[in-house]
């Protein structure tokens, strides 16, 4: 297979999430703790409140995904600007 990064990206052989945050010990510990806390909340909540909490989780996940997408775009644009500067072209992309 080709070593061209754009080809590999196009064919799904490279993803921006190859280096996962889940490999960080602190992240795993906090994620586990959040799961424990969530179970305690659900155990104490009424059915109506659990439904509301589930909706909150979905909205929070959607918000996090939008933020990650935005950070990816900002990082990608920065990469293009750095590459452009490294090749001697000074004009920034609009």
C-alpha positions as CSV (number, residue, x, y, z in Angstrom):
1,X,0.0,0.0,0.0
2,X,1.1,3.5,-0.6
3,X,2.9,5.6,2.0
4,X,1.2,8.8,0.9
5,X,-0.5,10.1,4.0
6,X,-3.4,11.6,2.0
7,X,-4.1,8.3,0.4
8,X,-3.9,6.5,3.7
9,X,-6.2,9.1,5.3
10,X,-8.7,8.8,2.4
11,X,-8.9,5.0,2.7
12,X,-9.4,5.1,6.4
13,X,-6.0,3.7,7.3
14,X,-5.1,6.8,9.4
15,X,-7.5,8.4,11.8
16,X,-7.0,11.5,13.9
17,X,-7.8,9.4,17.0
18,X,-5.0,6.8,16.6
19,X,-3.4,8.2,19.7
20,X,-6.3,7.7,22.1
21,X,-6.7,9.7,25.3
22,X,-7.8,6.4,26.8
23,X,-4.2,5.3,27.0
24,X,-3.6,8.0,29.7
25,X,-3.9,6.4,33.2
26,X,-5.4,9.5,34.7
27,X,-8.1,9.6,32.1
28,X,-9.0,5.9,32.7
29,X,-9.1,6.5,36.5
30,X,-11.4,9.5,36.1
31,X,-13.6,7.8,33.6
32,X,-14.0,4.8,36.0
33,X,-14.8,7.2,38.9
34,X,-17.4,9.0,36.8
35,X,-19.0,5.7,36.1
36,X,-19.2,4.8,39.7
37,X,-20.6,8.2,40.6
38,X,-23.2,7.9,37.8
39,X,-24.3,4.5,39.1
40,X,-24.8,6.1,42.6
41,X,-26.8,8.9,41.1
42,X,-29.0,6.6,39.1
43,X,-29.6,4.3,42.1
44,X,-30.9,7.3,44.1
45,X,-32.9,9.1,41.4
46,X,-36.5,8.7,40.7
47,X,-37.5,7.3,37.2
48,X,-38.4,10.8,36.0
49,X,-35.0,12.2,37.1
50,X,-33.2,9.2,35.5
51,X,-34.9,10.0,32.3
52,X,-33.8,13.6,32.5
53,X,-30.3,12.5,33.4
54,X,-30.1,10.2,30.4
55,X,-31.2,13.2,28.2
56,X,-28.5,15.3,29.8
57,X,-25.8,12.6,29.0
58,X,-26.9,12.5,25.4
59,X,-26.8,16.3,25.1
60,X,-23.4,16.4,26.9
61,X,-22.0,13.8,24.5
62,X,-23.2,15.7,21.5
63,X,-21.6,18.9,22.9
64,X,-18.3,17.1,23.5
65,X,-18.3,15.7,20.0
66,X,-18.9,19.2,18.5
67,X,-16.0,20.6,20.6
68,X,-13.7,17.8,19.5
69,X,-14.7,18.3,15.8
70,X,-13.9,22.0,16.2
71,X,-10.5,21.3,17.8
72,X,-9.7,18.9,15.0
73,X,-10.5,21.5,12.4
74,X,-8.4,24.1,14.1
75,X,-5.5,21.7,14.4
76,X,-5.8,20.6,10.8
77,X,-5.8,24.2,9.6
78,X,-2.7,24.9,11.8
79,X,-1.0,21.9,10.2
80,X,-1.8,23.2,6.7
81,X,-0.4,26.6,7.7
82,X,2.8,25.1,9.1
83,X,3.3,23.0,6.0
84,X,2.7,26.0,3.8
85,X,5.3,28.0,5.8
86,X,7.7,25.1,5.7
87,X,7.6,24.9,1.9
88,X,8.4,28.6,1.6
89,X,5.0,29.9,0.7
90,X,4.1,32.8,2.9
91,X,0.4,33.5,2.0
92,X,-2.0,32.0,4.6
93,X,-5.0,30.1,3.4
94,X,-8.3,31.9,3.9
